[in-house]
Amino acid sequence: MRCPSLIFRLLSIALVLSFLPAFALPFVFAREEEKINEKKYVALTFDDGPHPRQTEKILDLLDSYNIKATFFVIGLNLEQWGDIVAREIRSGHEVGNHTFSHKHLISEKPEELRSDLQKTDSMLKNKYSYKTRLFRPPEGYISDSVRSISEEFGYTTVLWNVDTRDWANTETEKIVSTVIRHVKSGDIILFHDYVVGESHTYEALLTLIPWLCNEGYSFATVSELYGL
């Protein structure tokens, strides 16, 4: 499945208009035309994978809608389930560096962070011929030192605009409502394709992706979103 095409939406409008009284046509048509002409983009991002528990199901769902997302991978998981990252790259998704071991950067020394980034960066380049341009600090912790080290690798540091809190065993309905209430064009939405314990990310996406499509959103990787 894909987000509805422009032609499909125009046909739907025509069907609706055929049942409306004449005085209502100008108002309805103006509203629908405005909605079609809006260009709205969001970036779906996923942290802490890869992991066979959810990442592959999420990839199947994204592929069914032809959506390209951005995955911020942990080196330790990349070592164990690198075939999943290989699939992400083959499918045209973007991959970012989320450090090697997901340590708390507030207490990590600069040389330790530099080593953490280097390990994951080298794995992506040497095993998959992939050079990432993106870095997401664990827990979103950012400082002048973290930013400076990130720039040494040629990275752009990426945070988010909408936190689904799926990492906290948040219920499906709460994840969905958080996105619906807060999302706007240009947003980067934070999900996790791996958490310790139970996760409802996949179930939430089953509802959110059709909703975003219906609201006229298109999907972009983080780098595409920055370019847009």
FIKOLZA-1660 file (N, C-alpha, C; in steps of 0.1 Angstrom, whole numbers, plus 5000, padded with zeros to 4 digits):
% residues 228
   i   px   py   pz ch aa at
   1 5008 4988 5000  A  M  N
   1 5000 5000 5000  A  M CA
   1 5009 5012 5000  A  M  C
   2 5003 5023 4994  A  R  N
   2 5010 5036 4994  A  R CA
   2 5001 5047 4999  A  R  C
   3 5006 5059 5002  A  C  N
   3 4997 5070 5004  A  C CA
   3 4989 5073 4992  A  C  C
   4 4976 5076 4993  A  P  N
   4 4967 5079 4982  A  P CA
   4 4974 5089 4972  A  P  C
   5 4973 5086 4959  A  S  N
   5 4978 5094 4949  A  S CA
   5 4969 5106 4947  A  S  C
   6 4974 5117 4940  A  L  N
   6 4967 5129 4937  A  L CA
   6 4954 5125 4929  A  L  C
   7 4956 5116 4919  A  I  N
   7 4945 5113 4911  A  I CA
   7 4934 5106 4919  A  I  C
   8 4938 5097 4928  A  F  N
   8 4928 5090 4936  A  F CA
   8 4920 5100 4945  A  F  C
   9 4927 5110 4950  A  R  N
   9 4921 5119 4959  A  R CA
   9 4911 5128 4951  A  R  C
  10 4915 5132 4939  A  L  N
  10 4906 5140 4930  A  L CA
  10 4894 5133 4927  A  L  C
  11 4895 5120 4924  A  L  N
  11 4883 5112 4921  A  L CA
  11 4874 5111 4933  A  L  C
  12 4880 5110 4945  A  S  N
  12 4872 5109 4957  A  S CA
  12 4865 5122 4959  A  S  C
  13 4871 5134 4956  A  I  N
  13 4865 5147 4957  A  I CA
  13 4853 5147 4948  A  I  C
  14 4855 5143 4936  A  A  N
  14 4844 5143 4926  A  A CA
  14 4832 5135 4930  A  A  C
  15 4835 5124 4936  A  L  N
  15 4823 5116 4941  A  L CA
  15 4816 5123 4952  A  L  C
  16 4823 5129 4961  A  V  N
  16 4817 5137 4972  A  V CA
  16 4808 5148 4966  A  V  C
  17 4814 5156 4957  A  L  N
  17 4807 5167 4951  A  L CA
  17 4794 5164 4944  A  L  C
  18 4794 5152 4939  A  S  N
  18 4782 5148 4931  A  S CA
  18 4769 5146 4940  A  S  C
  19 4772 5145 4953  A  F  N
  19 4761 5143 4963  A  F CA
  19 4757 5156 4970  A  F  C
  20 4765 5167 4968  A  L  N
  20 4763 5179 4975  A  L CA
  20 4754 5189 4968  A  L  C
  21 4746 5198 4975  A  P  N
  21 4738 5208 4969  A  P CA
  21 4747 5218 4962  A  P  C
  22 4742 5225 4952  A  A  N
  22 4750 5234 4944  A  A CA
  22 4757 5245 4953  A  A  C
  23 4749 5251 4963  A  F  N
  23 4755 5262 4971  A  F CA
  23 4767 5258 4979  A  F  C
  24 4768 5245 4981  A  A  N
  24 4779 5240 4990  A  A CA
  24 4792 5237 4982  A  A  C
  25 4791 5236 4968  A  L  N
  25 4802 5232 4960  A  L CA
  25 4814 5241 4961  A  L  C
  26 4813 5254 4960  A  P  N
  26 4825 5263 4960  A  P CA
  26 4833 5262 4973  A  P  C
  27 4826 5261 4984  A  F  N
  27 4832 5260 4997  A  F CA
  27 4840 5247 4999  A  F  C
  28 4833 5236 4995  A  V  N
  28 4840 5223 4997  A  V CA
  28 4851 5221 4988  A  V  C
  29 4850 5226 4975  A  F  N
  29 4860 5224 4965  A  F CA
  29 4872 5232 4970  A  F  C
  30 4870 5244 4975  A  A  N
  30 4881 5253 4979  A  A CA
  30 4889 5246 4990  A  A  C
  31 4882 5240 5000  A  R  N
  31 4888 5234 5011  A  R CA
  31 4896 5222 5007  A  R  C
  32 4891 5213 4998  A  E  N
  32 4898 5202 4993  A  E CA
  32 4910 5205 4984  A  E  C
  33 4908 5215 4976  A  E  N
  33 4919 5219 4967  A  E CA
  33 4931 5225 4976  A  E  C
  34 4927 5232 4986  A  E  N
  34 4938 5237 4995  A  E CA
  34 4945 5226 5002  A  E  C
  35 4938 5215 5006  A  K  N
  35 4944 5204 5013  A  K CA
  35 4954 5197 5003  A  K  C
  36 4950 5195 4991  A  I  N
  36 4958 5188 4981  A  I CA
  36 4970 5196 4978  A  I  C
  37 4969 5209 4977  A  N  N
  37 4981 5217 4973  A  N CA
  37 4991 5219 4984  A  N  C
  38 4987 5216 4997  A  E  N
  38 4997 5217 5007  A  E CA
  38 5008 5206 5006  A  E  C
  39 5020 5210 5009  A  K  N
  39 5031 5201 5008  A  K CA
  39 5036 5199 5023  A  K  C
  40 5033 5188 5028  A  K  N
  40 5036 5185 5042  A  K CA
  40 5045 5173 5043  A  K  C
  41 5056 5174 5051  A  Y  N
  41 5066 5163 5052  A  Y CA
  41 5069 5160 5066  A  Y  C
  42 5071 5148 5069  A  V  N
  42 5076 5144 5082  A  V CA
  42 5087 5133 5080  A  V  C
  43 5095 5132 5090  A  A  N
  43 5105 5121 5090  A  A CA
  43 5103 5112 5101  A  A  C
  44 5101 5099 5098  A  L  N
  44 5100 5088 5108  A  L CA
  44 5114 5084 5112  A  L  C
  45 5117 5084 5124  A  T  N
  45 5131 5080 5128  A  T CA
  45 5130 5069 5139  A  T  C
  46 5139 5060 5139  A  F  N
  46 5139 5048 5148  A  F CA
  46 5153 5047 5155  A  F  C
  47 5153 5046 5168  A  D  N
  47 5165 5044 5176  A  D CA
  47 5167 5030 5181  A  D  C
  48 5180 5027 5184  A  D  N
  48 5184 5016 5193  A  D CA
  48 5185 5003 5186  A  D  C
  49 5180 5002 5173  A  G  N
  49 5181 4989 5167  A  G CA
  49 5195 4987 5161  A  G  C
  50 5197 4977 5152  A  P  N
  50 5186 4968 5148  A  P CA
  50 5183 4957 5158  A  P  C
  51 5172 4951 5157  A  H  N
  51 5168 4940 5165  A  H CA
  51 5157 4931 5159  A  H  C
  52 5158 4918 5159  A  P  N
  52 5149 4910 5152  A  P CA
  52 5135 4910 5158  A  P  C
  53 5133 4915 5170  A  R  N
  53 5120 4915 5176  A  R CA
  53 5110 4924 5169  A  R  C
  54 5115 4936 5164  A  Q  N
  54 5105 4946 5158  A  Q CA
  54 5110 4952 5145  A  Q  C
  55 5123 4953 5143  A  T  N
  55 5129 4960 5132  A  T CA
  55 5123 4955 5119  A  T  C
  56 5124 4942 5117  A  E  N
  56 5120 4936 5104  A  E CA
  56 5105 4938 5102  A  E  C
  57 5096 4937 5112  A  K  N
  57 5082 4940 5110  A  K CA
  57 5080 4955 5106  A  K  C
  58 5087 4964 5112  A  I  N
  58 5086 4978 5109  A  I CA
  58 5091 4980 5094  A  I  C
  59 5101 4973 5090  A  L  N
  59 5106 4975 5076  A  L CA
  59 5096 4969 5067  A  L  C
  60 5089 4958 5070  A  D  N
  60 5079 4953 5061  A  D CA
  60 5067 4963 5060  A  D  C
  61 5064 4969 5071  A  L  N
  61 5053 4979 5070  A  L CA
  61 5057 4991 5062  A  L  C
  62 5069 4996 5064  A  L  N
  62 5073 5008 5057  A  L CA
  62 5074 5005 5042  A  L  C
  63 5079 4993 5039  A  D  N
  63 5080 4989 5024  A  D CA
  63 5067 4988 5018  A  D  C
  64 5056 4984 5025  A  S  N
  64 5043 4983 5019  A  S CA
  64 5037 4996 5016  A  S  C
  65 5042 5007 5022  A  Y  N
  65 5038 5020 5018  A  Y CA
  65 5048 5028 5010  A  Y  C
  66 5059 5021 5007  A  N  N
  66 5070 5028 5000  A  N CA
  66 5075 5040 5008  A  N  C
  67 5076 5039 5021  A  I  N
  67 5081 5050 5029  A  I CA
  67 5096 5047 5033  A  I  C
  68 5104 5058 5032  A  K  N
  68 5118 5058 5035  A  K CA
  68 5119 5065 5049  A  K  C
  69 5126 5058 5058  A  A  N
  69 5127 5063 5072  A  A CA
  69 5142 5064 5075  A  A  C
  70 5145 5068 5087  A  T  N
  70 5159 5070 5092  A  T CA
  70 5161 5061 5104  A  T  C
  71 5171 5053 5104  A  F  N
  71 5173 5044 5115  A  F CA
  71 5187 5047 5122  A  F  C
  72 5186 5051 5135  A  F  N
  72 5199 5054 5142  A  F CA
  72 5203 5041 5150  A  F  C
  73 5214 5035 5145  A  V  N
  73 5217 5022 5149  A  V CA
  73 5228 5022 5160  A  V  C
  74 5228 5012 5169  A  I  N
  74 5238 5010 5179  A  I CA
  74 5248 5000 5174  A  I  C
  75 5261 5003 5176  A  G  N
  75 5271 4994 5171  A  G CA
  75 5270 4980 5176  A  G  C
  76 5267 4978 5189  A  L  N
  76 5266 4965 5195  A  L CA
  76 5255 4956 5188  A  L  C
  77 5244 4963 5185  A  N  N
  77 5233 4955 5178  A  N CA
  77 5237 4953 5164  A  N  C
  78 5244 4962 5158  A  L  N
  78 5249 4961 5144  A  L CA
  78 5258 4949 5143  A  L  C
  79 5266 4946 5153  A  E  N
  79 5275 4935 5153  A  E CA
  79 5267 4922 5152  A  E  C
  80 5256 4921 5159  A  Q  N
  80 5248 4909 5160  A  Q CA
  80 5238 4907 5149  A  Q  C
  81 5232 4918 5144  A  W  N
  81 5221 4917 5135  A  W CA
  81 5224 4926 5123  A  W  C
  82 5236 4926 5118  A  G  N
  82 5240 4934 5107  A  G CA
  82 5232 4932 5094  A  G  C
  83 5226 4920 5092  A  D  N
  83 5219 4917 5080  A  D CA
  83 5206 4926 5080  A  D  C
  84 5201 4930 5091  A  I  N
  84 5189 4938 5091  A  I CA
  84 5193 4952 5086  A  I  C
  85 5204 4957 5091  A  V  N
  85 5209 4970 5086  A  V CA
  85 5212 4970 5071  A  V  C
  86 5218 4958 5067  A  A  N
  86 5220 4957 5052  A  A CA
  86 5207 4958 5045  A  A  C
  87 5196 4953 5050  A  R  N
  87 5183 4954 5044  A  R CA
  87 5179 4969 5044  A  R  C
  88 5181 4975 5055  A  E  N
  88 5177 4990 5056  A  E CA
  88 5184 4998 5044  A  E  C
  89 5196 4995 5043  A  I  N
  89 5204 5002 5033  A  I CA
  89 5199 4999 5019  A  I  C
  90 5197 4986 5016  A  R  N
  90 5192 4981 5003  A  R CA
  90 5179 4988 4999  A  R  C
  91 5171 4989 5010  A  S  N
  91 5157 4994 5007  A  S CA
  91 5156 5009 5006  A  S  C
  92 5168 5016 5007  A  G  N
  92 5168 5030 5005  A  G CA
  92 5165 5039 5018  A  G  C
  93 5165 5032 5029  A  H  N
  93 5164 5040 5042  A  H CA
  93 5177 5046 5045  A  H  C
  94 5177 5056 5054  A  E  N
  94 5189 5063 5059  A  E CA
  94 5193 5057 5072  A  E  C
  95 5206 5056 5074  A  V  N
  95 5211 5050 5086  A  V CA
  95 5220 5060 5093  A  V  C
  96 5218 5062 5106  A  G  N
  96 5226 5072 5114  A  G CA
  96 5233 5065 5125  A  G  C
  97 5243 5072 5130  A  N  N
  97 5252 5067 5141  A  N CA
  97 5245 5070 5155  A  N  C
  98 5243 5060 5163  A  H  N
  98 5237 5062 5176  A  H CA
  98 5247 5057 5187  A  H  C
  99 5259 5058 5184  A  T  N
  99 5271 5053 5192  A  T CA
  99 5272 5038 5192  A  T  C
 100 5282 5033 5198  A  F  N
 100 5284 5019 5198  A  F CA
 100 5277 5012 5209  A  F  C
 101 5276 5018 5221  A  S  N
 101 5271 5011 5233  A  S CA
 101 5260 5019 5240  A  S  C
 102 5256 5030 5235  A  H  N
 102 5245 5038 5241  A  H CA
 102 5247 5042 5255  A  H  C
 103 5259 5047 5258  A  K  N
 103 5263 5051 5271  A  K CA
 103 5256 5065 5274  A  K  C
 104 5256 5069 5287  A  H  N
 104 5251 5082 5291  A  H CA
 104 5262 5092 5288  A  H  C
 105 5260 5100 5279  A  L  N
 105 5271 5109 5274  A  L CA
 105 5274 5120 5285  A  L  C
 106 5265 5122 5294  A  I  N
 106 5268 5132 5304  A  I CA
 106 5280 5128 5313  A  I  C
 107 5282 5115 5314  A  S  N
 107 5294 5111 5322  A  S CA
 107 5305 5105 5314  A  S  C
 108 5304 5105 5301  A  E  N
 108 5314 5098 5292  A  E CA
 108 5324 5109 5288  A  E  C
 109 5337 5104 5289  A  K  N
 109 5348 5113 5286  A  K CA
 109 5348 5115 5270  A  K  C
 110 5354 5126 5266  A  P  N
 110 5354 5129 5251  A  P CA
 110 5361 5118 5243  A  P  C
 111 5372 5113 5248  A  E  N
 111 5379 5102 5241  A  E CA
 111 5370 5089 5240  A  E  C
 112 5362 5087 5250  A  E  N
 112 5353 5075 5250  A  E CA
 112 5342 5077 5239  A  E  C
 113 5336 5089 5239  A  L  N
 113 5326 5092 5228  A  L CA
 113 5332 5091 5215  A  L  C
 114 5344 5096 5213  A  R  N
 114 5351 5096 5200  A  R CA
 114 5353 5081 5196  A  R  C
 115 5357 5073 5205  A  S  N
 115 5359 5058 5202  A  S CA
 115 5346 5052 5199  A  S  C
 116 5335 5055 5206  A  D  N
 116 5322 5049 5204  A  D CA
 116 5317 5052 5190  A  D  C
 117 5319 5065 5186  A  L  N
 117 5314 5069 5173  A  L CA
 117 5323 5062 5162  A  L  C
 118 5336 5062 5164  A  Q  N
 118 5345 5056 5154  A  Q CA
 118 5341 5041 5151  A  Q  C
 119 5338 5034 5162  A  K  N
 119 5336 5020 5160  A  K CA
 119 5324 5018 5151  A  K  C
 120 5313 5024 5154  A  T  N
 120 5301 5023 5146  A  T CA
 120 5303 5028 5132  A  T  C
 121 5309 5040 5131  A  D  N
 121 5312 5046 5118  A  D CA
 121 5320 5036 5109  A  D  C
 122 5331 5030 5115  A  S  N
 122 5339 5021 5107  A  S CA
 122 5332 5008 5103  A  S  C
 123 5323 5003 5112  A  M  N
 123 5315 4991 5108  A  M CA
 123 5306 4994 5096  A  M  C
 124 5300 5006 5096  A  L  N
 124 5291 5009 5085  A  L CA
 124 5299 5011 5072  A  L  C
 125 5311 5017 5073  A  K  N
 125 5319 5019 5061  A  K CA
 125 5325 5006 5056  A  K  C
 126 5331 4998 5065  A  N  N
 126 5339 4987 5061  A  N CA
 126 5330 4975 5057  A  N  C
 127 5319 4973 5064  A  K  N
 127 5310 4961 5061  A  K CA
 127 5299 4964 5051  A  K  C
 128 5295 4977 5050  A  Y  N
 128 5284 4980 5042  A  Y CA
 128 5286 4991 5032  A  Y  C
 129 5299 4996 5032  A  S  N
 129 5303 5007 5022  A  S CA
 129 5293 5018 5024  A  S  C
 130 5289 5021 5036  A  Y  N
 130 5279 5032 5039  A  Y CA
 130 5286 5042 5048  A  Y  C
 131 5286 5055 5043  A  K  N
 131 5290 5066 5051  A  K CA
 131 5279 5074 5056  A  K  C
 132 5276 5074 5068  A  T  N
 132 5265 5082 5074  A  T CA
 132 5269 5096 5076  A  T  C
 133 5259 5105 5075  A  R  N
 133 5261 5119 5078  A  R CA
 133 5254 5124 5091  A  R  C
 134 5248 5114 5098  A  L  N
 134 5239 5118 5109  A  L CA
 134 5244 5111 5122  A  L  C
 135 5242 5119 5133  A  F  N
 135 5245 5113 5146  A  F CA
 135 5233 5118 5155  A  F  C
 136 5228 5108 5163  A  R  N
 136 5218 5111 5173  A  R CA
 136 5224 5107 5186  A  R  C
 137 5226 5117 5195  A  P  N
 137 5231 5113 5209  A  P CA
 137 5221 5105 5217  A  P  C
 138 5226 5095 5224  A  P  N
 138 5216 5088 5233  A  P CA
 138 5209 5097 5242  A  P  C
 139 5196 5095 5244  A  E  N
 139 5188 5103 5252  A  E CA
 139 5187 5118 5249  A  E  C
 140 5192 5121 5237  A  G  N
 140 5192 5135 5232  A  G CA
 140 5201 5144 5240  A  G  C
 141 5211 5138 5247  A  Y  N
 141 5220 5147 5254  A  Y CA
 141 5230 5154 5245  A  Y  C
 142 5230 5167 5246  A  I  N
 142 5239 5174 5237  A  I CA
 142 5246 5185 5245  A  I  C
 143 5259 5187 5242  A  S  N
 143 5267 5197 5249  A  S CA
 143 5277 5202 5238  A  S  C
 144 5285 5212 5242  A  D  N
 144 5294 5218 5232  A  D CA
 144 5304 5207 5228  A  D  C
 145 5309 5199 5238  A  S  N
 145 5318 5188 5235  A  S CA
 145 5313 5178 5226  A  S  C
 146 5300 5173 5229  A  V  N
 146 5294 5163 5221  A  V CA
 146 5292 5168 5206  A  V  C
 147 5288 5180 5205  A  R  N
 147 5286 5186 5192  A  R CA
 147 5299 5187 5184  A  R  C
 148 5309 5191 5191  A  S  N
 148 5322 5193 5185  A  S CA
 148 5328 5180 5180  A  S  C
 149 5327 5169 5188  A  I  N
 149 5332 5156 5184  A  I CA
 149 5323 5151 5172  A  I  C
 150 5310 5153 5173  A  S  N
 150 5302 5149 5162  A  S CA
 150 5306 5156 5149  A  S  C
 151 5310 5168 5149  A  E  N
 151 5314 5176 5137  A  E CA
 151 5328 5171 5132  A  E  C
 152 5336 5165 5141  A  E  N
 152 5349 5159 5137  A  E CA
 152 5346 5148 5126  A  E  C
 153 5335 5141 5128  A  F  N
 153 5332 5130 5119  A  F CA
 153 5324 5135 5107  A  F  C
 154 5321 5148 5106  A  G  N
 154 5313 5153 5095  A  G CA
 154 5298 5151 5097  A  G  C
 155 5294 5148 5109  A  Y  N
 155 5280 5145 5112  A  Y CA
 155 5272 5158 5115  A  Y  C
 156 5259 5157 5112  A  T  N
 156 5249 5166 5116  A  T CA
 156 5243 5159 5128  A  T  C
 157 5242 5166 5140  A  T  N
 157 5235 5161 5152  A  T CA
 157 5220 5163 5150  A  T  C
 158 5213 5152 5152  A  V  N
 158 5199 5151 5150  A  V CA
 158 5191 5148 5163  A  V  C
 159 5182 5157 5166  A  L  N
 159 5173 5154 5178  A  L CA
 159 5159 5151 5172  A  L  C
 160 5148 5157 5177  A  W  N
 160 5135 5154 5173  A  W CA
 160 5126 5165 5177  A  W  C
 161 5114 5165 5171  A  N  N
 161 5103 5174 5175  A  N CA
 161 5092 5168 5183  A  N  C
 162 5089 5155 5179  A  V  N
 162 5078 5147 5186  A  V CA
 162 5084 5135 5192  A  V  C
 163 5083 5134 5205  A  D  N
 163 5088 5122 5212  A  D CA
 163 5075 5113 5216  A  D  C
 164 5075 5101 5210  A  T  N
 164 5063 5093 5212  A  T CA
 164 5064 5085 5225  A  T  C
 165 5075 5086 5232  A  R  N
 165 5078 5079 5244  A  R CA
 165 5075 5064 5243  A  R  C
 166 5077 5058 5232  A  D  N
 166 5074 5044 5230  A  D CA
 166 5085 5036 5238  A  D  C
 167 5096 5043 5241  A  W  N
 167 5106 5036 5249  A  W CA
 167 5102 5033 5263  A  W  C
 168 5091 5039 5268  A  A  N
 168 5087 5038 5282  A  A CA
 168 5075 5028 5283  A  A  C
 169 5074 5018 5274  A  N  N
 169 5062 5009 5274  A  N CA
 169 5049 5016 5273  A  N  C
 170 5049 5027 5265  A  T  N
 170 5037 5035 5264  A  T CA
 170 5026 5027 5256  A  T  C
 171 5014 5028 5260  A  E  N
 171 5003 5021 5253  A  E CA
 171 5001 5026 5239  A  E  C
 172 4996 5017 5230  A  T  N
 172 4995 5021 5216  A  T CA
 172 4987 5034 5214  A  T  C
 173 4975 5034 5221  A  E  N
 173 4966 5046 5219  A  E CA
 173 4973 5059 5224  A  E  C
 174 4982 5059 5234  A  K  N
 174 4989 5070 5238  A  K CA
 174 4999 5075 5228  A  K  C
 175 5006 5066 5222  A  I  N
 175 5016 5069 5212  A  I CA
 175 5009 5076 5200  A  I  C
 176 4998 5070 5196  A  V  N
 176 4990 5075 5185  A  V CA
 176 4985 5089 5188  A  V  C
 177 4979 5091 5200  A  S  N
 177 4974 5104 5203  A  S CA
 177 4985 5115 5204  A  S  C
 178 4996 5111 5209  A  T  N
 178 5007 5121 5210  A  T CA
 178 5011 5126 5196  A  T  C
 179 5013 5117 5187  A  V  N
 179 5016 5122 5173  A  V CA
 179 5005 5130 5167  A  V  C
 180 4993 5125 5168  A  I  N
 180 4982 5133 5162  A  I CA
 180 4980 5147 5168  A  I  C
 181 4982 5148 5181  A  R  N
 181 4981 5161 5187  A  R CA
 181 4992 5171 5184  A  R  C
 182 5004 5166 5182  A  H  N
 182 5016 5174 5181  A  H CA
 182 5022 5176 5167  A  H  C
 183 5020 5166 5158  A  V  N
 183 5028 5166 5146  A  V CA
 183 5024 5178 5137  A  V  C
 184 5034 5183 5130  A  K  N
 184 5032 5194 5120  A  K CA
 184 5043 5192 5109  A  K  C
 185 5041 5199 5098  A  S  N
 185 5050 5197 5087  A  S CA
 185 5064 5201 5091  A  S  C
 186 5074 5193 5087  A  G  N
 186 5088 5195 5090  A  G CA
 186 5093 5188 5102  A  G  C
 187 5084 5181 5109  A  D  N
 187 5087 5174 5122  A  D CA
 187 5095 5161 5120  A  D  C
 188 5104 5159 5129  A  I  N
 188 5111 5146 5131  A  I CA
 188 5105 5139 5142  A  I  C
 189 5099 5127 5140  A  I  N
 189 5092 5119 5150  A  I CA
 189 5101 5108 5155  A  I  C
 190 5102 5107 5168  A  L  N
 190 5111 5098 5175  A  L CA
 190 5103 5085 5178  A  L  C
 191 5107 5074 5172  A  F  N
 191 5103 5060 5176  A  F CA
 191 5115 5052 5179  A  F  C
 192 5112 5040 5184  A  H  N
 192 5123 5030 5187  A  H CA
 192 5120 5017 5180  A  H  C
 193 5129 5012 5173  A  D  N
 193 5127 4998 5168  A  D CA
 193 5132 4987 5177  A  D  C
 194 5138 4992 5188  A  Y  N
 194 5142 4982 5199  A  Y CA
 194 5141 4990 5212  A  Y  C
 195 5135 4983 5222  A  V  N
 195 5135 4988 5236  A  V CA
 195 5136 4976 5245  A  V  C
 196 5141 4978 5257  A  V  N
 196 5142 4967 5266  A  V CA
 196 5128 4965 5272  A  V  C
 197 5122 4953 5271  A  G  N
 197 5109 4951 5276  A  G CA
 197 5099 4952 5264  A  G  C
 198 5086 4955 5268  A  E  N
 198 5075 4955 5258  A  E CA
 198 5075 4968 5251  A  E  C
 199 5071 4967 5238  A  S  N
 199 5070 4979 5230  A  S CA
 199 5057 4978 5221  A  S  C
 200 5051 4990 5219  A  H  N
 200 5039 4990 5211  A  H CA
 200 5041 4999 5198  A  H  C
 201 5053 5000 5194  A  T  N
 201 5057 5009 5183  A  T CA
 201 5050 5004 5170  A  T  C
 202 5052 4991 5167  A  Y  N
 202 5046 4986 5155  A  Y CA
 202 5031 4988 5154  A  Y  C
 203 5024 4985 5165  A  E  N
 203 5010 4986 5165  A  E CA
 203 5005 5000 5163  A  E  C
 204 5013 5010 5169  A  A  N
 204 5010 5024 5167  A  A CA
 204 5012 5028 5153  A  A  C
 205 5022 5023 5147  A  L  N
 205 5025 5027 5133  A  L CA
 205 5013 5022 5123  A  L  C
 206 5007 5010 5127  A  L  N
 206 4996 5005 5119  A  L CA
 206 4985 5015 5118  A  L  C
 207 4983 5024 5128  A  T  N
 207 4973 5034 5128  A  T CA
 207 4979 5047 5123  A  T  C
 208 4991 5051 5127  A  L  N
 208 4996 5064 5124  A  L CA
 208 4999 5066 5109  A  L  C
 209 5005 5056 5103  A  I  N
 209 5009 5058 5089  A  I CA
 209 4997 5061 5080  A  I  C
 210 4986 5053 5081  A  P  N
 210 4974 5057 5073  A  P CA
 210 4968 5070 5077  A  P  C
 211 4969 5074 5090  A  W  N
 211 4964 5087 5094  A  W CA
 211 4972 5098 5088  A  W  C
 212 4985 5097 5088  A  L  N
 212 4994 5107 5082  A  L CA
 212 4992 5108 5067  A  L  C
 213 4990 5097 5061  A  C  N
 213 4987 5097 5046  A  C CA
 213 4974 5105 5044  A  C  C
 214 4964 5102 5051  A  N  N
 214 4951 5108 5050  A  N CA
 214 4951 5123 5052  A  N  C
 215 4960 5127 5061  A  E  N
 215 4962 5142 5064  A  E CA
 215 4971 5149 5054  A  E  C
 216 4975 5142 5044  A  G  N
 216 4983 5148 5033  A  G CA
 216 4998 5149 5035  A  G  C
 217 5003 5141 5045  A  Y  N
 217 5017 5141 5047  A  Y CA
 217 5025 5132 5038  A  Y  C
 218 5036 5136 5034  A  S  N
 218 5046 5127 5027  A  S CA
 218 5057 5124 5036  A  S  C
 219 5065 5114 5033  A  F  N
 219 5075 5110 5042  A  F CA
 219 5089 5112 5036  A  F  C
 220 5099 5116 5044  A  A  N
 220 5112 5119 5040  A  A CA
 220 5122 5113 5050  A  A  C
 221 5134 5110 5045  A  T  N
 221 5145 5107 5055  A  T CA
 221 5149 5121 5061  A  T  C
 222 5157 5120 5072  A  V  N
 222 5161 5132 5078  A  V CA
 222 5169 5141 5069  A  V  C
 223 5178 5135 5061  A  S  N
 223 5186 5144 5052  A  S CA
 223 5177 5150 5041  A  S  C
 224 5167 5142 5036  A  E  N
 224 5158 5148 5027  A  E CA
 224 5150 5159 5033  A  E  C
 225 5146 5157 5046  A  L  N
 225 5138 5167 5052  A  L CA
 225 5146 5180 5054  A  L  C
 226 5159 5179 5058  A  Y  N
 226 5167 5191 5059  A  Y CA
 226 5169 5198 5046  A  Y  C
 227 5170 5190 5035  A  G  N
 227 5171 5196 5022  A  G CA
 227 5158 5203 5018  A  G  C
 228 5146 5197 5021  A  L  N
 228 5133 5203 5018  A  L CA
 228 5131 5216 5026  A  L  C
% end
